[in-house]
Amino acid sequence: MEHSVGGPLGTLIAGLGMGAFYCALIWINMLLGLFLTPLFLIPLTWIQDALKARKQASA
């Protein structure tokens, strides 16, 4: 005898699973943005400071 979760109950279970997956996907993308942004912004400010110092030294 074959057992499968079909019909309305299967649709609800699949919907809950996909909803949980997309919530996790949004969560991890928010965390990546939160933690990776400073890794790019901080060195960028160092480069800008170095360029500003070089411009002031030549002037």
MARKERO-187037 format. One record per atom (N, C-alpha, C, O, CB): residue in three letters; atom name; x, y, z. Coordinates in Angstrom, 3 decimals. Last residue first. Glycine has a CB too. Layout:
% MARKERO-187037
+--------+------+----------+----------+----------+
: nudren : pafi :        x :        y :        z :
+--------+------+----------+----------+----------+
:    ALA :   CA :        X :        Y :        Z :
...
+--------+------+----------+----------+----------+
END
This chain:
% MARKERO-187037
+--------+------+----------+----------+----------+
: nudren : pafi :        x :        y :        z :
+--------+------+----------+----------+----------+
:    ALA :    N :   49.864 :   69.531 :   -2.822 :
:    ALA :   CA :   49.415 :   70.917 :   -2.974 :
:    ALA :    C :   50.182 :   71.877 :   -2.079 :
:    ALA :    O :   49.919 :   73.080 :   -2.094 :
:    ALA :   CB :   47.936 :   71.018 :   -2.673 :
:    SER :    N :   50.798 :   67.062 :   -2.105 :
:    SER :   CA :   51.270 :   67.604 :   -3.374 :
:    SER :    C :   50.879 :   69.075 :   -3.537 :
:    SER :    O :   51.506 :   69.792 :   -4.318 :
:    SER :   CB :   50.713 :   66.783 :   -4.535 :
:    ALA :    N :   49.471 :   66.639 :    0.291 :
:    ALA :   CA :   50.939 :   66.695 :    0.314 :
:    ALA :    C :   51.476 :   67.319 :   -0.995 :
:    ALA :    O :   52.489 :   68.018 :   -0.981 :
:    ALA :   CB :   51.534 :   65.262 :    0.519 :
:    GLN :    N :   46.816 :   66.490 :   -0.480 :
:    GLN :   CA :   47.236 :   67.613 :    0.357 :
:    GLN :    C :   48.742 :   67.744 :    0.386 :
:    GLN :    O :   49.254 :   68.858 :    0.496 :
:    GLN :   CB :   46.705 :   67.453 :    1.770 :
:    LYS :    N :   46.885 :   64.099 :   -1.942 :
:    LYS :   CA :   46.503 :   65.343 :   -2.632 :
:    LYS :    C :   46.946 :   66.550 :   -1.830 :
:    LYS :    O :   47.404 :   67.537 :   -2.406 :
:    LYS :   CB :   44.979 :   65.396 :   -2.868 :
:    ARG :    N :   47.567 :   62.288 :    0.053 :
:    ARG :   CA :   48.493 :   62.465 :   -1.079 :
:    ARG :    C :   48.193 :   63.780 :   -1.804 :
:    ARG :    O :   49.107 :   64.488 :   -2.228 :
:    ARG :   CB :   48.389 :   61.266 :   -2.070 :
:    ALA :    N :   45.335 :   62.514 :    1.683 :
:    ALA :   CA :   46.632 :   62.883 :    2.229 :
:    ALA :    C :   47.630 :   63.119 :    1.098 :
:    ALA :    O :   48.444 :   64.039 :    1.169 :
:    ALA :   CB :   47.148 :   61.792 :    3.187 :
:    LYS :    N :   43.390 :   61.498 :   -0.079 :
:    LYS :   CA :   43.272 :   62.873 :    0.418 :
:    LYS :    C :   44.611 :   63.358 :    0.960 :
:    LYS :    O :   44.988 :   64.504 :    0.719 :
:    LYS :   CB :   42.187 :   62.967 :    1.513 :
:    LEU :    N :   44.278 :   58.880 :   -0.380 :
:    LEU :   CA :   44.227 :   59.760 :   -1.548 :
:    LEU :    C :   44.144 :   61.223 :   -1.128 :
:    LEU :    O :   44.759 :   62.087 :   -1.753 :
:    LEU :   CB :   43.032 :   59.400 :   -2.437 :
:    ALA :    N :   43.968 :   57.979 :    2.258 :
:    ALA :   CA :   45.291 :   57.982 :    1.649 :
:    ALA :    C :   45.330 :   58.911 :    0.431 :
:    ALA :    O :   46.301 :   59.642 :    0.236 :
:    ALA :   CB :   45.694 :   56.557 :    1.245 :
:    ASP :    N :   41.198 :   58.205 :    2.582 :
:    ASP :   CA :   42.092 :   58.988 :    3.439 :
:    ASP :    C :   43.489 :   59.075 :    2.836 :
:    ASP :    O :   44.126 :   60.127 :    2.894 :
:    ASP :   CB :   42.163 :   58.373 :    4.843 :
:    GLN :    N :   40.337 :   56.330 :    0.663 :
:    GLN :   CA :   39.981 :   57.738 :    0.506 :
:    GLN :    C :   40.879 :   58.633 :    1.359 :
:    GLN :    O :   41.281 :   59.706 :    0.911 :
:    GLN :   CB :   38.510 :   57.960 :    0.878 :
:    ILE :    N :   41.362 :   53.999 :    1.829 :
:    ILE :   CA :   41.844 :   54.417 :    0.504 :
:    ILE :    C :   41.538 :   55.901 :    0.287 :
:    ILE :    O :   42.383 :   56.644 :   -0.215 :
:    ILE :   CB :   41.188 :   53.554 :   -0.623 :
:    TRP :    N :   39.855 :   53.918 :    4.175 :
:    TRP :   CA :   41.322 :   53.991 :    4.244 :
:    TRP :    C :   41.900 :   54.490 :    2.922 :
:    TRP :    O :   42.820 :   55.309 :    2.907 :
:    TRP :   CB :   41.920 :   52.609 :    4.596 :
:    THR :    N :   37.310 :   53.644 :    3.139 :
:    THR :   CA :   37.640 :   54.886 :    3.831 :
:    THR :    C :   39.150 :   55.035 :    3.991 :
:    THR :    O :   39.671 :   56.149 :    3.948 :
:    THR :   CB :   36.956 :   54.932 :    5.202 :
:    LEU :    N :   37.562 :   51.051 :    2.128 :
:    LEU :   CA :   37.309 :   52.153 :    1.204 :
:    LEU :    C :   37.629 :   53.490 :    1.863 :
:    LEU :    O :   38.167 :   54.382 :    1.208 :
:    LEU :   CB :   35.849 :   52.130 :    0.726 :
:    PRO :    N :   37.820 :   49.488 :    4.439 :
:    PRO :   CA :   38.993 :   49.683 :    3.571 :
:    PRO :    C :   38.801 :   50.815 :    2.556 :
:    PRO :    O :   39.770 :   51.467 :    2.166 :
:    PRO :   CB :   39.307 :   48.390 :    2.832 :
:    ILE :    N :   35.038 :   49.944 :    5.305 :
:    ILE :   CA :   36.191 :   50.364 :    6.107 :
:    ILE :    C :   37.452 :   50.488 :    5.245 :
:    ILE :    O :   38.112 :   51.525 :    5.314 :
:    ILE :   CB :   36.433 :   49.366 :    7.254 :
:    LEU :    N :   33.329 :   48.823 :    3.327 :
:    LEU :   CA :   33.330 :   50.262 :    3.597 :
:    LEU :    C :   34.576 :   50.720 :    4.349 :
:    LEU :    O :   35.115 :   51.786 :    4.050 :
:    LEU :   CB :   32.099 :   50.637 :    4.388 :
:    PHE :    N :   33.693 :   46.072 :    3.305 :
:    PHE :   CA :   34.017 :   46.836 :    2.106 :
:    PHE :    C :   34.128 :   48.329 :    2.393 :
:    PHE :    O :   34.932 :   49.023 :    1.771 :
:    PHE :   CB :   32.970 :   46.596 :    1.037 :
:    LEU :    N :   33.008 :   45.285 :    5.820 :
:    LEU :   CA :   34.242 :   44.742 :    5.266 :
:    LEU :    C :   34.657 :   45.457 :    3.984 :
:    LEU :    O :   35.832 :   45.450 :    3.617 :
:    LEU :   CB :   34.083 :   43.259 :    4.999 :
:    PRO :    N :   30.494 :   46.398 :    6.241 :
:    PRO :   CA :   31.670 :   47.049 :    6.831 :
:    PRO :    C :   32.993 :   46.528 :    6.272 :
:    PRO :    O :   33.988 :   47.252 :    6.256 :
:    PRO :   CB :   31.655 :   46.864 :    8.327 :
:    THR :    N :   28.959 :   44.458 :    4.637 :
:    THR :   CA :   29.068 :   45.863 :    4.258 :
:    THR :    C :   30.263 :   46.553 :    4.917 :
:    THR :    O :   31.002 :   47.247 :    4.219 :
:    THR :   CB :   27.793 :   46.593 :    4.621 :
:    LEU :    N :   28.836 :   41.972 :    5.881 :
:    LEU :   CA :   29.779 :   42.158 :    4.783 :
:    LEU :    C :   29.961 :   43.614 :    4.392 :
:    LEU :    O :   31.013 :   43.979 :    3.866 :
:    LEU :   CB :   29.327 :   41.377 :    3.590 :
:    PHE :    N :   26.860 :   42.142 :    7.872 :
:    PHE :   CA :   28.235 :   41.831 :    8.252 :
:    PHE :    C :   29.252 :   42.066 :    7.129 :
:    PHE :    O :   30.420 :   42.334 :    7.411 :
:    PHE :   CB :   28.314 :   40.402 :    8.701 :
:    LEU :    N :   24.480 :   42.875 :    6.560 :
:    LEU :   CA :   24.869 :   43.538 :    7.804 :
:    LEU :    C :   26.350 :   43.337 :    8.117 :
:    LEU :    O :   27.018 :   44.262 :    8.577 :
:    LEU :   CB :   24.024 :   43.021 :    8.959 :
:    GLY :    N :   24.326 :   41.137 :    4.408 :
:    GLY :   CA :   24.437 :   42.576 :    4.177 :
:    GLY :    C :   24.941 :   43.311 :    5.399 :
:    GLY :    O :   25.729 :   44.251 :    5.294 :
:    GLY :   CB :   23.105 :   43.143 :    3.760 :
:    LEU :    N :   24.072 :   38.743 :    5.838 :
:    LEU :   CA :   25.214 :   38.943 :    4.943 :
:    LEU :    C :   25.412 :   40.423 :    4.669 :
:    LEU :    O :   26.541 :   40.913 :    4.693 :
:    LEU :   CB :   25.016 :   38.177 :    3.621 :
:    LEU :    N :   21.622 :   39.169 :    7.132 :
:    LEU :   CA :   22.847 :   39.041 :    7.919 :
:    LEU :    C :   24.086 :   39.253 :    7.061 :
:    LEU :    O :   25.049 :   39.877 :    7.508 :
:    LEU :   CB :   22.907 :   37.672 :    8.587 :
:    MET :    N :   19.904 :   39.211 :    4.923 :
:    MET :   CA :   20.014 :   40.400 :    5.771 :
:    MET :    C :   21.300 :   40.341 :    6.600 :
:    MET :    O :   21.988 :   41.350 :    6.751 :
:    MET :   CB :   18.777 :   40.523 :    6.700 :
:    ASN :    N :   20.265 :   36.618 :    3.996 :
:    ASN :   CA :   20.662 :   37.730 :    3.137 :
:    ASN :    C :   20.770 :   39.030 :    3.922 :
:    ASN :    O :   21.628 :   39.863 :    3.628 :
:    ASN :   CB :   19.669 :   37.895 :    1.995 :
:    ILE :    N :   19.201 :   35.154 :    6.102 :
:    ILE :   CA :   20.637 :   35.030 :    5.823 :
:    ILE :    C :   21.108 :   36.153 :    4.911 :
:    ILE :    O :   22.247 :   36.602 :    5.038 :
:    ILE :   CB :   20.950 :   33.665 :    5.184 :
:    TRP :    N :   16.481 :   36.011 :    5.934 :
:    TRP :   CA :   17.265 :   36.219 :    7.148 :
:    TRP :    C :   18.767 :   36.164 :    6.853 :
:    TRP :    O :   19.520 :   37.028 :    7.303 :
:    TRP :   CB :   16.895 :   35.170 :    8.204 :
:    ILE :    N :   15.697 :   35.087 :    3.429 :
:    ILE :   CA :   15.678 :   36.526 :    3.699 :
:    ILE :    C :   16.563 :   36.841 :    4.900 :
:    ILE :    O :   17.308 :   37.821 :    4.887 :
:    ILE :   CB :   14.230 :   37.020 :    3.949 :
:    LEU :    N :   15.966 :   32.333 :    3.934 :
:    LEU :   CA :   16.726 :   32.969 :    2.860 :
:    LEU :    C :   16.798 :   34.480 :    3.065 :
:    LEU :    O :   17.859 :   35.080 :    2.889 :
:    LEU :   CB :   16.098 :   32.649 :    1.496 :
:    ALA :    N :   14.124 :   31.880 :    5.955 :
:    ALA :   CA :   15.547 :   31.659 :    6.228 :
:    ALA :    C :   16.408 :   32.343 :    5.176 :
:    ALA :    O :   17.470 :   32.876 :    5.497 :
:    ALA :   CB :   15.864 :   30.154 :    6.274 :
:    CYS :    N :   11.799 :   32.443 :    4.499 :
:    CYS :   CA :   12.124 :   33.244 :    5.684 :
:    CYS :    C :   13.608 :   33.103 :    6.023 :
:    CYS :    O :   14.272 :   34.090 :    6.340 :
:    CYS :   CB :   11.250 :   32.815 :    6.895 :
:    TYR :    N :   11.957 :   30.401 :    2.594 :
:    TYR :   CA :   12.121 :   31.787 :    2.154 :
:    TYR :    C :   12.370 :   32.734 :    3.324 :
:    TYR :    O :   13.078 :   33.728 :    3.166 :
:    TYR :   CB :   10.892 :   32.238 :    1.384 :
:    PHE :    N :   11.585 :   28.145 :    4.273 :
:    PHE :   CA :   12.780 :   28.285 :    3.448 :
:    PHE :    C :   13.001 :   29.739 :    3.044 :
:    PHE :    O :   14.117 :   30.249 :    3.144 :
:    PHE :   CB :   12.674 :   27.403 :    2.202 :
:    ALA :    N :    9.050 :   28.615 :    5.332 :
:    ALA :   CA :   10.201 :   28.573 :    6.236 :
:    ALA :    C :   11.500 :   28.759 :    5.459 :
:    ALA :    O :   12.411 :   29.445 :    5.922 :
:    ALA :   CB :   10.231 :   27.242 :    7.013 :
:    GLY :    N :    7.567 :   28.412 :    2.935 :
:    GLY :   CA :    7.564 :   29.652 :    3.703 :
:    GLY :    C :    8.747 :   29.725 :    4.657 :
:    GLY :    O :    9.380 :   30.773 :    4.784 :
:    GLY :   CB :    6.264 :   29.786 :    4.479 :
:    MET :    N :    8.025 :   25.748 :    2.268 :
:    MET :   CA :    8.544 :   26.798 :    1.395 :
:    MET :    C :    8.570 :   28.150 :    2.098 :
:    MET :    O :    9.484 :   28.946 :    1.885 :
:    MET :   CB :    7.707 :   26.888 :    0.125 :
:    GLY :    N :    6.700 :   24.534 :    4.468 :
:    GLY :   CA :    8.119 :   24.287 :    4.195 :
:    GLY :    C :    8.730 :   25.368 :    3.322 :
:    GLY :    O :    9.827 :   25.851 :    3.601 :
:    GLY :   CB :    8.297 :   22.939 :    3.530 :
:    LEU :    N :    4.097 :   25.465 :    4.138 :
:    LEU :   CA :    4.842 :   25.797 :    5.355 :
:    LEU :    C :    6.344 :   25.604 :    5.148 :
:    LEU :    O :    7.152 :   26.415 :    5.599 :
:    LEU :   CB :    4.357 :   24.935 :    6.532 :
:    GLY :    N :    3.507 :   24.282 :    1.643 :
:    GLY :   CA :    3.476 :   25.736 :    1.802 :
:    GLY :    C :    4.241 :   26.182 :    3.038 :
:    GLY :    O :    4.963 :   27.178 :    2.989 :
:    GLY :   CB :    2.040 :   26.228 :    1.881 :
:    ALA :    N :    3.657 :   21.575 :    2.279 :
:    ALA :   CA :    4.592 :   22.136 :    1.298 :
:    ALA :    C :    4.646 :   23.658 :    1.418 :
:    ALA :    O :    5.718 :   24.252 :    1.305 :
:    ALA :   CB :    4.184 :   21.728 :   -0.136 :
:    ILE :    N :    1.512 :   21.456 :    4.091 :
:    ILE :   CA :    2.861 :   21.105 :    4.535 :
:    ILE :    C :    3.903 :   21.686 :    3.579 :
:    ILE :    O :    4.916 :   22.228 :    4.020 :
:    ILE :   CB :    3.019 :   19.570 :    4.635 :
:    LEU :    N :   -0.636 :   22.205 :    2.420 :
:    LEU :   CA :   -0.300 :   23.011 :    3.594 :
:    LEU :    C :    1.131 :   22.731 :    4.073 :
:    LEU :    O :    1.868 :   23.655 :    4.416 :
:    LEU :   CB :   -1.298 :   22.736 :    4.729 :
:    THR :    N :   -0.566 :   20.119 :    0.561 :
:    THR :   CA :   -0.393 :   21.498 :    0.101 :
:    THR :    C :   -0.005 :   22.403 :    1.261 :
:    THR :    O :    0.855 :   23.272 :    1.111 :
:    THR :   CB :   -1.680 :   22.013 :   -0.565 :
:    GLY :    N :   -1.128 :   17.965 :    2.216 :
:    GLY :   CA :    0.167 :   18.046 :    1.542 :
:    GLY :    C :    0.467 :   19.444 :    1.043 :
:    GLY :    O :    1.608 :   19.903 :    1.095 :
:    GLY :   CB :    0.215 :   17.077 :    0.386 :
:    LEU :    N :   -3.768 :   18.601 :    2.904 :
:    LEU :   CA :   -2.731 :   18.517 :    3.942 :
:    LEU :    C :   -1.337 :   18.613 :    3.327 :
:    LEU :    O :   -0.462 :   19.282 :    3.878 :
:    LEU :   CB :   -2.869 :   17.203 :    4.738 :
:    PRO :    N :   -5.160 :   18.495 :    0.432 :
:    PRO :   CA :   -5.024 :   19.768 :    1.157 :
:    PRO :    C :   -3.919 :   19.737 :    2.216 :
:    PRO :    O :   -3.215 :   20.728 :    2.407 :
:    PRO :   CB :   -6.343 :   20.125 :    1.819 :
:    GLY :    N :   -3.220 :   16.048 :   -1.400 :
:    GLY :   CA :   -4.433 :   16.780 :   -1.100 :
:    GLY :    C :   -4.161 :   18.049 :   -0.316 :
:    GLY :    O :   -3.069 :   18.613 :   -0.387 :
:    GLY :   CB :   -5.382 :   15.908 :   -0.340 :
:    GLY :    N :   -0.893 :   13.828 :    0.195 :
:    GLY :   CA :   -1.413 :   14.610 :   -0.915 :
:    GLY :    C :   -2.648 :   15.358 :   -0.481 :
:    GLY :    O :   -3.058 :   15.295 :    0.677 :
:    GLY :   CB :   -1.722 :   13.721 :   -2.116 :
:    VAL :    N :    1.456 :   12.010 :    1.156 :
:    VAL :   CA :    0.761 :   13.134 :    1.775 :
:    VAL :    C :    0.312 :   14.030 :    0.635 :
:    VAL :    O :    1.063 :   14.890 :    0.174 :
:    VAL :   CB :    1.678 :   13.911 :    2.812 :
:    SER :    N :    1.110 :    8.507 :    0.667 :
:    SER :   CA :    1.603 :    9.808 :    0.242 :
:    SER :    C :    0.795 :   10.882 :    0.950 :
:    SER :    O :   -0.373 :   10.695 :    1.292 :
:    SER :   CB :    1.517 :    9.971 :   -1.304 :
:    HIS :    N :    1.739 :    5.117 :    0.542 :
:    HIS :   CA :    1.301 :    6.231 :    1.365 :
:    HIS :    C :    1.902 :    7.507 :    0.807 :
:    HIS :    O :    3.096 :    7.557 :    0.511 :
:    HIS :   CB :    1.702 :    6.027 :    2.849 :
:    GLU :    N :    0.630 :    2.124 :   -0.920 :
:    GLU :   CA :    1.445 :    3.334 :   -1.058 :
:    GLU :    C :    0.855 :    4.453 :   -0.206 :
:    GLU :    O :   -0.350 :    4.706 :   -0.225 :
:    GLU :   CB :    1.536 :    3.774 :   -2.545 :
:    MET :    N :    0.840 :   -1.173 :    0.000 :
:    MET :   CA :    0.000 :    0.000 :    0.000 :
:    MET :    C :    0.893 :    1.246 :    0.000 :
:    MET :    O :    1.793 :    1.383 :    0.828 :
:    MET :   CB :   -0.960 :   -0.008 :    1.220 :
+--------+------+----------+----------+----------+
END
